[in-house]
Amino acid sequence: MDNRLHEEIVRTVRKIVFVLDSEFRNELKATTERELSDFHFGLGVWIRNNILTNDSAVYRIFVENGIIEKDDMSAILIRELRCTLLGK
């Protein structure tokens, strides 16, 4: 993974953590890796509509790194969000 992409993912995840309430953060922390797809239509839609806008830095850097589908981008962000919440 490109270092710029990694740095932008970290920044973006911090922004997402800030807007999530503690109950939702705890729910995400309790989720297994296999269950993360359950967040595709809730949190994932919110990320795709509010974070992954065509003019956002994280979107542009994903595209520059060959990741062009917003579904894939949101899945990466959700996985990294969970890891962050778990302190990994």
URPE-V843232 format. One record per helix or strand. SS is the DSSP state (H for helix, E for strand). FROM is the first residue (numbers start at 0). TO is the last residue. If there is no record, write none. Layout:
# URPE-V843232
ss=SS from=FROM to=TO
ss=SS from=FROM to=TO
This chain:
# URPE-V843232
ss=H from=2 to=18
ss=H from=21 to=28
ss=H from=32 to=38
ss=H from=42 to=49
ss=H from=56 to=63
ss=H from=69 to=84
